[in-house]
Amino acid sequence: MMKTGIALAAATATLAWGVPAQAASSALPKGFLLTEAAARGPHKDVERWKISDARTAGLLLDPCEHRYWSGKKATDRGRIASRTIVKTVEVESWGEQVALYRDVKAARTVMKGVRADLKRCAVGGDDFLKSTYTSRPLKVGDEGIRAVHRDFEGSIRFVAVRRGAAVLIYMEVGDSGRGLPVKDFRTQVKQAGTMATRVCGLPEARCEKA
């Protein structure tokens, strides 16, 4: 079960925080992500940023395994490039992730897996340690999901969108009302929409023309 405090503390202990991207090659140009300029600084003293080009980084929205937060490698197949940016202030976090896959089919499979995991792991833990995920479809890109994770430490909103062979994930601290109204996700929806257009400038994204 991912927790905004405990899991982040573990991630901080196992992953080196630092601004320079990892040396792994990437089809994503430097500065491509929306939060990348801010991530490269300058920063406030309370902020911690991590930029990673690790192709095997776990997805930020991973309801059952939380591989990113535990430092485990991703198990999704066909990924050819990825960039992940996470900002942490004390125990609260925000994130942006863009992953490119070898073809549209592989990206569709990833989204299908995320939807299945959101159902399979919708409720975990007991009593004080109870953890829940709630999700709804989202009309952004070729297919999208909006979701909220809640546990005793707080809530995190997620938006996951597929555009062509690319999967985009945006994460921020905060809850949502009953039925997960889209207005509660307005910042993430705007970010995902902007990136869904931007990523189509990359031939690897294999976007179909409207």
C-alpha positions as CSV (number, residue, x, y, z in Angstrom):
1,M,0.0,0.0,0.0
2,M,1.5,3.3,-1.0
3,K,1.4,6.0,1.6
4,T,2.3,9.7,1.0
5,G,4.8,9.7,3.9
6,I,6.1,6.2,4.6
7,A,6.6,5.2,0.9
8,L,8.2,8.5,0.0
9,A,10.6,8.1,2.9
10,A,11.5,4.7,1.6
11,A,11.9,6.0,-1.9
12,T,14.1,8.8,-0.7
13,A,16.3,6.4,1.1
14,T,16.7,4.0,-1.9
15,L,16.8,6.5,-4.8
16,A,19.3,9.3,-5.2
17,W,17.6,12.6,-5.3
18,G,19.2,14.8,-7.9
19,V,18.4,17.1,-10.8
20,P,20.5,15.7,-13.6
21,A,18.7,13.0,-15.6
22,Q,20.1,9.5,-15.6
23,A,22.5,8.6,-18.4
24,A,20.1,6.2,-20.1
25,S,19.4,7.3,-23.7
26,S,15.8,8.5,-24.4
27,A,13.7,9.4,-27.4
28,L,12.3,12.2,-25.2
29,P,14.2,15.5,-25.9
30,K,15.7,17.4,-22.9
31,G,13.1,19.9,-21.6
32,F,10.2,18.0,-23.1
33,L,8.1,17.4,-20.0
34,L,5.9,20.3,-18.7
35,T,7.5,20.4,-15.2
36,E,11.1,19.8,-16.4
37,A,12.3,23.4,-16.3
38,A,11.0,23.8,-12.7
39,A,12.6,20.5,-11.8
40,R,16.0,21.6,-13.0
41,G,15.9,24.6,-10.7
42,P,16.5,26.8,-8.9
43,H,14.5,25.3,-6.1
44,K,13.1,26.3,-2.7
45,D,15.0,24.8,0.2
46,V,12.0,22.6,1.2
47,E,11.6,21.1,-2.3
48,R,13.2,17.9,-3.5
49,W,13.1,17.0,-7.2
50,K,14.0,13.8,-9.0
51,I,14.3,13.5,-12.8
52,S,14.8,10.0,-14.2
53,D,15.1,8.7,-17.7
54,A,15.2,5.1,-16.5
55,R,13.2,3.1,-19.0
56,T,12.3,0.6,-16.3
57,A,10.9,3.1,-13.7
58,G,7.6,1.9,-12.3
59,L,4.5,3.7,-13.3
60,L,3.4,6.5,-10.9
61,L,-0.1,5.0,-11.0
62,D,0.4,1.4,-10.0
63,P,-2.4,0.5,-7.6
64,C,-1.3,-3.0,-6.7
65,E,2.5,-3.0,-6.6
66,H,3.6,0.6,-6.4
67,R,6.9,-0.3,-8.1
68,Y,8.1,3.3,-8.5
69,W,7.7,4.1,-4.9
70,S,9.5,0.8,-3.8
71,G,12.2,1.2,-6.3
72,K,11.2,-2.0,-8.2
73,K,11.5,-2.2,-12.0
74,A,8.4,-1.9,-14.2
75,T,7.0,-5.0,-15.6
76,D,5.0,-3.5,-18.5
77,R,6.3,-4.7,-21.9
78,G,7.4,-2.8,-25.0
79,R,8.5,0.4,-23.3
80,I,11.2,2.2,-25.4
81,A,11.7,5.4,-23.4
82,S,10.4,7.1,-20.2
83,R,11.0,10.2,-18.2
84,T,9.6,10.6,-14.7
85,I,9.7,13.8,-12.6
86,V,8.6,13.8,-8.9
87,K,8.6,16.8,-6.6
88,T,8.4,16.3,-2.9
89,V,7.8,18.8,-0.1
90,E,8.0,17.1,3.2
91,V,5.6,14.2,2.8
92,E,3.5,15.5,-0.1
93,S,4.3,14.8,-3.7
94,W,3.5,15.8,-7.3
95,G,4.6,13.9,-10.4
96,E,4.7,13.8,-14.2
97,Q,5.6,10.8,-16.3
98,V,5.8,10.2,-20.0
99,A,6.4,6.6,-21.3
100,L,6.8,5.7,-25.0
101,Y,6.0,2.1,-26.2
102,R,7.0,0.2,-29.3
103,D,3.5,0.5,-30.7
104,V,0.0,1.5,-30.0
105,K,-1.0,-2.0,-29.0
106,A,1.6,-2.1,-26.2
107,A,0.4,1.2,-24.8
108,R,-3.2,0.1,-24.9
109,T,-2.2,-3.0,-22.9
110,V,-0.6,-0.8,-20.3
111,M,-3.8,1.2,-19.9
112,K,-5.9,-2.0,-19.7
113,G,-3.6,-3.2,-17.0
114,V,-3.9,0.0,-15.0
115,R,-7.7,-0.2,-15.2
116,A,-7.7,-3.8,-14.1
117,D,-5.4,-3.0,-11.1
118,L,-7.6,-0.1,-10.0
119,K,-10.5,-2.6,-9.7
120,R,-8.4,-5.5,-8.3
121,C,-6.7,-3.3,-5.6
122,A,-9.6,-0.9,-5.0
123,V,-9.5,-1.7,-1.3
124,G,-6.5,-2.9,0.7
125,G,-5.5,-3.1,4.4
126,D,-7.7,-3.0,7.4
127,D,-9.0,-0.4,9.9
128,F,-6.4,2.3,10.3
129,L,-4.2,1.0,7.5
130,K,-7.1,0.9,5.0
131,S,-6.2,2.1,1.5
132,T,-8.7,2.7,-1.4
133,Y,-8.6,3.6,-5.0
134,T,-11.6,5.1,-6.9
135,S,-11.5,5.7,-10.6
136,R,-13.5,6.9,-13.6
137,P,-12.9,7.2,-17.3
138,L,-11.6,10.5,-18.7
139,K,-12.1,11.9,-22.2
140,V,-8.6,13.1,-22.9
141,G,-6.3,11.8,-25.6
142,D,-7.2,8.4,-27.1
143,E,-8.3,7.0,-23.7
144,G,-8.0,8.3,-20.1
145,I,-8.5,7.6,-16.4
146,R,-8.9,9.8,-13.4
147,A,-8.4,8.2,-10.0
148,V,-7.9,9.0,-6.3
149,H,-5.9,7.1,-3.8
150,R,-6.9,7.5,-0.2
151,D,-5.3,6.3,3.0
152,F,-4.8,7.5,6.6
153,E,-2.1,9.9,5.5
154,G,-4.1,11.7,2.9
155,S,-5.2,11.6,-0.7
156,I,-3.6,11.7,-4.1
157,R,-5.2,12.4,-7.5
158,F,-4.0,10.8,-10.7
159,V,-4.7,11.3,-14.4
160,A,-3.5,8.7,-16.8
161,V,-3.9,9.2,-20.6
162,R,-2.8,7.3,-23.7
163,R,-2.1,9.2,-26.9
164,G,-0.9,6.9,-29.6
165,A,1.9,4.8,-28.3
166,A,2.5,7.1,-25.3
167,V,1.2,6.9,-21.8
168,L,1.1,10.1,-19.7
169,I,0.6,10.2,-16.0
170,Y,0.0,13.3,-13.8
171,M,-0.1,13.1,-10.0
172,E,-0.9,15.7,-7.3
173,V,-1.8,15.8,-3.6
174,G,-5.5,16.3,-3.0
175,D,-8.9,14.6,-2.8
176,S,-12.0,14.6,-5.0
177,G,-15.7,14.7,-4.4
178,R,-18.3,12.0,-4.9
179,G,-18.2,10.7,-8.4
180,L,-14.7,12.2,-9.0
181,P,-16.0,15.4,-10.8
182,V,-13.6,16.4,-13.6
183,K,-13.3,19.9,-12.2
184,D,-11.4,18.5,-9.2
185,F,-8.7,17.3,-11.7
186,R,-8.6,20.5,-13.8
187,T,-4.9,21.1,-13.4
188,Q,-4.0,17.6,-14.3
189,V,-6.5,17.4,-17.2
190,K,-5.0,20.6,-18.6
191,Q,-1.4,19.2,-18.3
192,A,-2.4,15.8,-19.8
193,G,-4.2,17.6,-22.7
194,T,-1.2,19.8,-23.4
195,M,1.2,16.8,-23.3
196,A,-1.1,14.7,-25.5
197,T,-0.7,17.3,-28.2
198,R,3.0,17.8,-27.6
199,V,3.9,14.1,-27.7
200,C,2.4,13.7,-31.1
201,G,5.3,15.7,-32.4
202,L,7.5,12.7,-31.7
203,P,7.4,10.0,-34.4
204,E,7.8,7.3,-31.7
205,A,4.3,8.3,-30.4
206,R,2.6,7.0,-33.6
207,C,-0.4,9.3,-33.2
208,E,-3.2,8.8,-35.6
209,K,-4.3,11.9,-37.4
210,A,-7.7,13.2,-36.3
